[in-house]
Amino acid sequence: MNRAVFCYSIKNSRACGSVVEHVPDKNGVEGSIPSTRTMALEIKENEQLKNHSSFRIGGPARYFVVVKNKEEILEAIKFTEEKKLKYFILGGGSNVLFSDNGLDGVIIKIENCKLKIENSKIIAGSGTLLSQIMMAATEAGLSGLEWGIGIPGTIGGCVAGNCGAFGKSISESVKKIKTLDKEYSKEECEFEYRNSKFKKPSNPEIITEVELELQPRDKEIIKTQISNNLAQRKDRIPPYPSIGCIFKNPKPLAAGSLIDQCGLKRTRIGDAQISDLHANIIVNIGNAKAQDVLELIKLCKKKVKEKFGVDLEEEIVVI
Ligand SMILES: Cc1cc2nc3c(=O)[nH]c(=O)nc-3n(C[C@H](O)[C@H](O)[C@H](O)COP(=O)(O)OP(=O)(O)OC[C@H]3O[C@@H](n4cnc5c(N)ncnc54)[C@H](O)[C@@H]3O)c2cc1C
């Protein structure tokens, strides 16, 4: 793996965690930049994407950069434009299937994790984990996210895919969303079942901040609800790497039940297998390839169409 530190001069930029005044240039020479502060983003080359997906699948990204605030996001985009490459925004990587060939572009991984509670409102940087927000809400006696127990993503990814469980979804708690240059009310987010305007390829906006409105409730009641939800989930989440449910439920039907009724549980291609605990989850039982997963997806779609006449649609994002 190659690593490189690229330097950019940013005039009038605010000082932040990763702002430095002495940084090596591209050739590794220590330079002094007295008149402008310079932000150094560590941009990795040929970073293995399997290390950034809960599926443990994916080849190398040409460039990979972690950003922790708005200024760094803008810097990463500038880098992408200079290289004339496409970028992909990554949160926790718990809903994406990366190609075995990787990505000839830039992965911008969002890790802005600020969290603020104001009365019944929670304002969180989009890289904050849903689980961290749920824990903070519980401690503050705020209810509304108890369904989120066991979901591993960031709040940015959660909003983009309108993630949910137990008949609830994040859209119910969203008050406002900030992107790099706009603010959206809940209504403007175009939330649908496992979808929002931010997940549509025609609108590749980057969520930077999420404002949630929760309900004050007794802390112990919230904790009991979380424990009950966890107990129900425990037997259905396989103990192998996965990216959660592969298909959206073709309501009122459940995708997992349709796949199960086609006799596909435990079907294996390479090291990818349809879980015997939950037929809508594919697990990586060793060294699965994206191609193996894609073939299992194709098989599920074909069999369910033949048996029930239903077209399954992917919930996951395939890169
Ligand atoms: C064990 C397990 C259980 C799961 N259970 C559930 C469940 O019960 N319910 C459920 O809905 N999902 C579930 N998931 C799927 C997944 O955790 C959620 O969809 C989660 O919200 C994805 O968040 P992420 O940060 O990992 O997003 P990523 O996988 O990183 O990205 C997903 C999509 O969101 C976009 N995105 C991410 N961050 C931003 C941002 N800041 N701005 C704009 N776009 C962004 C990405 O570009 C991509 O299109 C589960 C996954 C696993 C592995």
The ligand as a Tripos MOL2 file, in Angstrom:
@<TRIPOS>MOLECULE
LIG
   53    58     1     0     0
SMALL
NO_CHARGES

@<TRIPOS>ATOM
      1 C1        -25.2430   -6.6170   10.7520 C.3       1 LIG1
      2 C2        -25.9760   -5.5500    9.9910 C.ar      1 LIG1
      3 C3        -27.2940   -5.2580   10.3460 C.ar      1 LIG1
      4 C4        -28.0030   -4.2630    9.6500 C.ar      1 LIG1
      5 N1        -29.2900   -3.9900   10.0130 N.ar      1 LIG1
      6 C5        -29.9920   -3.0360    9.3440 C.ar      1 LIG1
      7 C6        -31.3540   -2.7470    9.7020 C.ar      1 LIG1
      8 O1        -31.9290   -3.3240   10.6120 O.2       1 LIG1
      9 N2        -32.0050   -1.7860    8.9980 N.ar      1 LIG1
     10 C7        -31.4080   -1.0840    7.9780 C.ar      1 LIG1
     11 O2        -32.0550   -0.2110    7.3820 O.2       1 LIG1
     12 N3        -30.1200   -1.3560    7.6120 N.ar      1 LIG1
     13 C8        -29.4080   -2.2940    8.2730 C.ar      1 LIG1
     14 N4        -28.0970   -2.5670    7.9080 N.ar      1 LIG1
     15 C9        -27.4830   -1.8480    6.7710 C.3       1 LIG1
     16 C10       -26.6750   -0.5960    7.1640 C.3       1 LIG1
     17 O3        -26.0810   -0.7320    8.4400 O.3       1 LIG1
     18 C11       -27.5130    0.6650    7.1750 C.3       1 LIG1
     19 O4        -28.1380    0.8480    5.9330 O.3       1 LIG1
     20 C12       -26.6740    1.9110    7.5200 C.3       1 LIG1
     21 O5        -27.5150    2.9780    7.7570 O.3       1 LIG1
     22 C13       -25.6740    2.2730    6.4430 C.3       1 LIG1
     23 O6        -24.8500    3.3100    6.9720 O.3       1 LIG1
     24 P1        -23.3030    3.4250    6.5650 P.3       1 LIG1
     25 O7        -22.7690    4.6250    7.2470 O.co2     1 LIG1
     26 O8        -22.6150    2.1390    6.8190 O.co2     1 LIG1
     27 O9        -23.4620    3.7090    5.0130 O.3       1 LIG1
     28 P2        -22.5010    3.2240    3.8430 P.3       1 LIG1
     29 O10       -22.6460    1.7470    3.6820 O.co2     1 LIG1
     30 O11       -21.1390    3.7410    4.0350 O.co2     1 LIG1
     31 O12       -23.1900    3.9710    2.6010 O.3       1 LIG1
     32 C14       -24.4970    3.6530    2.2050 C.3       1 LIG1
     33 C15       -25.0070    4.7260    1.2320 C.3       1 LIG1
     34 O13       -25.1260    5.9680    1.9280 O.3       1 LIG1
     35 C16       -24.3480    6.9830    1.2830 C.3       1 LIG1
     36 N5        -23.7940    7.8610    2.3150 N.ar      1 LIG1
     37 C17       -23.0950    7.5070    3.4350 C.ar      1 LIG1
     38 N6        -22.7730    8.6140    4.1380 N.ar      1 LIG1
     39 C18       -23.2400    9.6770    3.4430 C.ar      1 LIG1
     40 C19       -23.2010   11.0900    3.6360 C.ar      1 LIG1
     41 N7        -22.6000   11.6510    4.6850 N.pl3     1 LIG1
     42 N8        -23.7990   11.8890    2.6960 N.ar      1 LIG1
     43 C20       -24.4210   11.3500    1.6240 C.ar      1 LIG1
     44 N9        -24.4850   10.0210    1.3870 N.ar      1 LIG1
     45 C21       -23.9070    9.1910    2.2840 C.ar      1 LIG1
     46 C22       -23.2680    6.2160    0.5290 C.3       1 LIG1
     47 O14       -22.7520    7.0010   -0.5480 O.3       1 LIG1
     48 C23       -24.0450    4.9920    0.0650 C.3       1 LIG1
     49 O15       -24.8050    5.3100   -1.0760 O.3       1 LIG1
     50 C24       -27.3840   -3.5570    8.5860 C.ar      1 LIG1
     51 C25       -26.0510   -3.8750    8.2390 C.ar      1 LIG1
     52 C26       -25.3560   -4.8620    8.9320 C.ar      1 LIG1
     53 C27       -23.9490   -5.1630    8.5420 C.3       1 LIG1
@<TRIPOS>BOND
     1     1     2 1
     2     2     3 ar
     3     2    52 ar
     4     3     4 ar
     5     4     5 ar
     6     4    50 ar
     7     5     6 ar
     8     6     7 ar
     9     6    13 1
    10     7     8 2
    11     7     9 ar
    12     9    10 ar
    13    10    11 2
    14    10    12 ar
    15    12    13 ar
    16    13    14 ar
    17    14    15 1
    18    14    50 ar
    19    15    16 1
    20    16    17 1
    21    16    18 1
    22    18    19 1
    23    18    20 1
    24    20    21 1
    25    20    22 1
    26    22    23 1
    27    23    24 1
    28    24    25 2
    29    24    26 1
    30    24    27 1
    31    27    28 1
    32    28    29 2
    33    28    30 1
    34    28    31 1
    35    31    32 1
    36    32    33 1
    37    33    34 1
    38    33    48 1
    39    34    35 1
    40    35    36 1
    41    35    46 1
    42    36    37 ar
    43    36    45 ar
    44    37    38 ar
    45    38    39 ar
    46    39    40 ar
    47    39    45 ar
    48    40    41 1
    49    40    42 ar
    50    42    43 ar
    51    43    44 ar
    52    44    45 ar
    53    46    47 1
    54    46    48 1
    55    48    49 1
    56    50    51 ar
    57    51    52 ar
    58    52    53 1
@<TRIPOS>SUBSTRUCTURE
     1 LIG1         1 GROUP 0 **** ****
